[in-house]
Amino acid sequence: MNNPEISRRSFIEKSLTGIASLSAGHLIASCQHEGSSPPSARASLTANVNGITIRRDIGSLAPDDDSLLMLKEAVQVLHRRSSANQLAPDGWYAHAVQHSMFCFTNEFERQVHFTWLFYPWHRAFLYFLEKKLQGAINEPSLALHYWDWTKTPYLPDVYWGEDNPLYDRTRLATREDSIPDDYMNIQSHLRTPTFKAFGGYPKGSPDLPFGEGVVEQSTHNCIHNWIGGNMDNFATAATDPVFSGHHGNVDRLWEAWLAADPAHKNPEDRSFLDYVFNFTDAFGYPTKIKVSETLNTEDLGYRFENLDFTKSYEGANERPHPQGNQPTLVQPVEVEPGQRQAIADAVAGGFQRVILKLDRFKLPYVPICIRVFLNERGKNVNQDTLGTEYVTTVTILPVGKPNTAQLEKEVIMQAEVGSHLAELIASGKPLQATLEPVKVPGREIPDVTTQIEIISIEFDA
């Protein structure tokens, strides 16, 4: 049976026009509902309260694996609920609408991207999806899977097939496409010393800058955009079943970052820990969850089978997809003259983290993937090799309507400056950044201007 088909435009219109009624009803939690008596059916889920499910790599599973068959059956049930009633609160599309409401928005109060809420909100989103799936087939042992793109750098077979409930016909990446290596710079992510750099800046007030964590701006965004279709738009991304596999691996990367170094810690600020998210539970009833309640996966009833990531782009020897001659943006890079040698020494010695910091003001109205080089991309380097001038690959995903005021503000992106750039920094030559747009499957490079106010090299604050 095919998934119920819904166009991106139809979904966006229905989700956005329905926000007011859903907020007043049962999709968004209300304080009055919290004390209501739950239906007796919930007992079947709480019976497994001491059990821990294991989230596994969907790319490594046999087609007839029991956990995979359960997942498909449960997804099918949620789709049928949505077919009967598009906004059924325990259905597939109503759950996806929540992602649209808190990610496809220019409203400061609701937006969870570009801040330290990115990781905990998406973990909670997957948690409540898992509870709906468990409830759909009355199976507390059902676990969401993750898609480890470092081991399977293409869309696994499990996500393909017209009669497959995990298939989405809008995808632009094909079975033959593979993810470029530089989209998955995992070791650089794991070296990031602070949660602010790894997971995003604190969400303060509308007057303060937004700052994406390194995972969000690169691996997360790049793979969303690479898949294309529903996945390259915040309004529709969660309708594609691959969303939970992709975000399951992003969630796993958070656990791997914590495990990589005893110094890696989640924020302890009360404004982070006490922040409350509104969701719906397994049966579509309003519920709330604090950030502090999302920080331990076993408290949420799951853990990952392992935290091993196998692939990382670390230099010029990997071979990303050739791009041809594409238009580029070249912009001066600022560096404090009195700090230049100290910064070069730190880059060469690795004793202090140095970043290339990009401050930008406007989000584009279409997704755009960009490779960033310090000075020109090497002229003697083969076109399908990035060369020693390479710094990072990022993707900028738009939110809401263009030209809406609240997110037309400073949004900060950053990248680790590798030791291979120390000599160039120390040379005293003028520095510039070259931003090269990247072609992704099924689309041409969009004709948009990336507006960046300042690019600088500086010590990581």
Buried (B, 14 or more C-beta within 10 A) or exposed (E): EEBBEBEBEEBBEBBBEBBEEBBEBBBBBEEEEEEEEBEEEBEBBEEBEEEEBEBBBBBBBEEEBEBBEBBBBBBBBBBBBBBEEBBBBBBBBBBBBBBBBBBBBBBBEEBBBBBBBBBBBBBBBBBBBBBBBBBBBEBBEBBBBBBBBBBBBBBBBBBBEEEBBBBBEBBBBEEEBBBBBBBBBBBBBBBBBBBBBBBBBBBEEEEEEBBBBBBBBBBBBBBBBBBBBBBBBBBBBBBBBBBBBBBBBBBBBBBBBBEBEEEBEBBEEEEBBEBEBBBBBBBBBBBBBBBBBBBEBEEBBBBBBEBEBEBBBBEBEBEBBEBEEEEBBEBEBEBEEEBBEEBBBBBBEEEEBBBBBBBBBBBBBBBBBBBBBBBEBBEEBEEEBBBBBBBBBBBBBBBBEBEEEBBBBEBBBBBBBBEBBBEBBBEEEEBBBBBBBBBBBBBEBEEBEBEBEBBBBBEBE
